[in-house]
Amino acid sequence: MHMLSSFTFANRLLDRQSFAADETGAVTVDWVVLCALVVALTVLALQMMTTGTTGLTDSTASYMTDMVKN
């Protein structure tokens, strides 16, 4: 069965009009792009949060150090 589906796909590749009109897999491509966008935005958000919390932590540590010295 797998050999038959490969043969059918090869025939579609050879028939350019059929291949150009075939929309099989278009939804998969849409989902891959959507998931990649969600992952990229999540990574960007985490990077921004890490930068912000690191700055806040440094400021808090500096403030507490100054309070202990005085």
C-alpha positions in Angstrom: 0.0 0.0 0.0 2.8 2.4 0.8 4.5 1.7 -2.5 1.2 2.5 -4.3 0.9 5.8 -2.5 4.5 6.7 -3.4 3.8 5.8 -7.0 0.6 8.0 -7.1 2.6 10.9 -5.6 5.3 10.5 -8.2 2.7 10.5 -11.0 1.2 13.8 -9.5 4.7 15.3 -9.6 5.0 14.5 -13.2 1.6 15.9 -14.0 2.3 19.6 -13.2 -1.3 20.8 -13.5 -2.6 18.2 -11.1 0.3 18.9 -8.7 -0.3 22.7 -8.8 -4.0 22.3 -8.1 -3.5 19.8 -5.3 -4.0 21.4 -1.9 -3.1 18.3 0.2 -0.9 19.4 3.1 -1.8 23.1 3.0 -3.5 22.9 6.4 -0.4 21.2 7.8 1.7 24.0 6.6 -0.6 26.5 8.1 -0.4 24.7 11.5 3.3 24.5 11.4 3.6 28.2 10.7 1.1 29.0 13.5 2.9 26.8 16.0 6.3 28.3 15.0 4.8 31.8 15.6 3.5 30.8 19.0 6.8 29.3 20.0 8.7 32.4 18.8 6.4 34.8 20.7 6.7 32.7 23.8 10.5 32.7 23.6 10.5 36.5 23.1 8.2 37.0 26.0 10.3 34.9 28.3 13.5 36.7 27.2 11.9 40.1 28.0 10.7 38.8 31.4 14.1 37.4 32.2 15.8 40.8 31.3 13.2 42.7 33.4 13.4 40.4 36.5 17.2 40.4 36.4 17.3 44.2 36.5 14.8 44.2 39.3 16.7 41.6 41.3 20.0 43.5 40.9 18.3 46.7 42.0 16.8 45.0 45.1 20.1 43.4 46.0 21.9 46.7 45.7 19.2 48.4 47.9 19.4 45.7 50.5 23.2 45.8 50.6 23.1 49.6 51.1 20.6 49.2 53.9 22.8 46.6 55.7 25.9 48.8 55.4 24.2 51.7 57.0 
